[in-house]
Amino acid sequence: MSYQLPETRRHRLARYSIVAAIVLVVGGLFAYQQLTAPTDDVVDRSQRLELDAPAPDFTLSTPEGTFTLSEARGDIVVVNFWATWCGPCRFEMPEFQALHRERGESEGIRVVAVNLTRSDSRSAALEFVDDFGLTFTIAFDETGSVADHYGVNALPATFFIDREGILRSRSYGPVLGERLDEALATAGG
């Protein structure tokens, strides 16, 4: 004579087994994605992200080719992380465009908008660029590795780098008006 579990206990055990199997599959898929993610985006992980220290170098693809941060030495660089679905990003883009148009070339200020393509898409980003008439550098962080290294966990996030490549300030949330001017002044602009 064999002992049978009560019906409710058997069902509960089956549910727990199914949940455990789902958790294992999802965890395995996440690990697989991390191991097989493309490595087109390059970030120098030997550099730590600290204010008044060298900004970590990176290379990202752009519609025209690639952008490497260290190649912008001599300019003040405003690195803005954004996505098309980010509401506050929509508010600050016209300010970055005005900065680029009015002061970029004459004062050596370079705006680099890094699209968090990992959670967005290239096509949506390019449509956004066209809609807003953006003419500054647009870069694509396909894997999120640069955003991760810069500690970006919410958008928008903006970093101000001086002419020697030193990170002088960072801002989380939209950078508008006086806030933009103050951050630029910190970087020497």
Buried (B, 14 or more C-beta within 10 A) or exposed (E): EEEEEEEEEEEEEEEEEEEEEEEEEEEEEEEEEEEEBEEBBBBBEEBEBEEEEBBBBBBBBBEEEBBEBEEBEEBBBBBBBBBBEBEBBBEBBEBBBEBBEEBBEEEBBBBBBBBBBBBBBBEBBBEBBEEBEBEBBBBBBBBBBBBBBBEBEEBBBBBBBBBEBBBBBBBBEBBBEEBBEEBBEBBBB
